[in-house]
Amino acid sequence: MSRSRRKTQIIGYSGSGVSERSDKKRWHSAMRARERDELSKIKSGYSDADNHITKIKDDIISSWDMVKDGKGYFGRMEDREFYRKYMRK
């Protein structure tokens, strides 16, 4: 892995320098809780199974609340050290 490099020059913009792992864990936890509640309503007879629609990511949590702001293309840079730093995985 010491020699692995990115194939494309796209990196994510992050304000805090940490990964999105905690945000993804929070989202998946909320998603499972919402689905569990919906399925328990169907099982107990409060809701109709034919009208159940699985939630999507934007229904649960906003992507604006997450750490990463997006991705950007940085292309071939003149500064070799900068290029090497961001092209490694």
JOSUL-V543744 format. One line per field, one symbol per residue. ss: DSSP state (@ for helix, = for strand, . for the rest). psi: psi as a letter, one per 30 degrees, with the letter a starting at -180 (. if undefined). A space follows every 50 residues. Layout:
ss: ???
psi: ???
//
This chain:
ss: ....=....=====......@@@@@@@@@@@@@@@@@@@@@@@@....@@ @.....@@@@..@@@..======......@@@@@@@@=.
psi: ffgkllflhklkkkffgllgeeeeeeeeeeeeeeeeeeeeeeefgflkff gkkklleffekkffflekfallkfaklejeeeeeeffl.
//
